[in-house]
Amino acid sequence: MKKFLVVFAFTFIALSVAQVALADNDFYGIVESRPDGKIGTWIIGGRSFEVSENTELDEDNGPLKVGTCAEVEIENGVVKEIESESLRKCDK
């Protein structure tokens, strides 16, 4: 039983560390919905993202509208930037 608890604890810690590592990354997906303005909830690639006035919107590759491919940059659990991308980036 003690061995099971040690393995369980180790697995739990490893998964927790993996989730933190995955929390800071770039995510690609199609913009499914977005607020009328910048601030609010965006749905990109089936995931919900909360955007604030501090989030940068980069539309160099076209407008960030429903149906376009976007890259979401997340840092410390906060959406830092949403950038329009070519559709091939979302075909991965």
C-alpha positions in Angstrom: 0.0 0.0 0.0 2.8 2.4 0.9 4.4 1.8 -2.6 1.1 2.6 -4.2 0.8 5.9 -2.4 4.4 6.9 -3.4 3.7 6.0 -7.0 0.4 7.9 -6.9 2.0 11.0 -5.3 4.8 10.9 -7.9 2.3 10.6 -10.8 0.2 13.5 -9.4 3.2 15.8 -9.1 4.4 14.9 -12.6 1.0 15.6 -14.1 0.8 18.9 -12.2 4.2 20.0 -13.5 3.2 19.0 -17.0 0.1 21.1 -16.9 2.1 24.2 -15.7 4.5 23.6 -18.6 1.7 23.4 -21.1 0.0 26.5 -19.7 2.7 28.7 -21.2 2.6 28.0 -24.9 1.2 29.0 -28.3 -2.1 27.6 -29.5 -3.4 27.6 -33.0 -7.1 27.4 -34.0 -9.9 28.8 -36.0 -11.7 31.8 -34.5 -15.2 30.5 -33.7 -16.6 33.5 -31.9 -15.4 36.7 -30.4 -16.8 39.8 -28.7 -17.8 42.8 -30.7 -14.8 44.6 -29.3 -11.5 43.3 -28.1 -12.2 42.6 -24.5 -14.2 39.5 -23.5 -14.4 35.8 -24.2 -12.9 34.5 -27.5 -13.6 30.9 -28.7 -10.6 29.7 -30.8 -10.2 26.1 -31.8 -12.8 24.9 -29.3 -11.1 26.6 -26.4 -12.3 29.6 -24.4 -9.9 32.5 -23.9 -10.4 35.6 -21.7 -9.0 38.7 -23.4 -8.2 41.9 -21.5 -7.1 45.4 -22.5 -3.5 44.2 -22.0 -3.9 41.5 -24.7 -2.2 42.5 -28.0 -4.1 41.8 -31.2 -1.9 41.4 -34.2 -3.7 41.5 -37.5 -0.7 41.6 -39.9 -2.0 38.4 -41.6 -5.6 39.7 -41.9 -8.4 40.6 -39.6 -9.2 38.5 -36.6 -12.7 37.5 -37.6 -14.8 34.4 -37.3 -13.4 31.7 -39.6 -9.8 32.9 -39.6 -6.8 31.0 -38.2 -5.3 32.6 -35.1 -2.3 32.0 -32.8 -2.9 32.5 -29.1 0.1 33.3 -27.0 -0.3 32.3 -23.3 2.1 33.3 -20.6 1.5 32.5 -16.9 -2.0 31.5 -17.7 -2.8 35.0 -19.3 -3.5 35.6 -23.0 -0.7 37.9 -24.0 -1.4 38.1 -27.8 -3.8 36.8 -30.4 -2.3 36.9 -33.9 -3.9 36.2 -37.3 -2.2 33.4 -39.2 -2.5 31.7 -42.6 -5.0 28.8 -42.7 -2.2 26.3 -43.2 -1.0 26.9 -39.6 -4.4 25.6 -38.4 -4.2 22.5 -40.6 -1.7 20.8 -38.3 
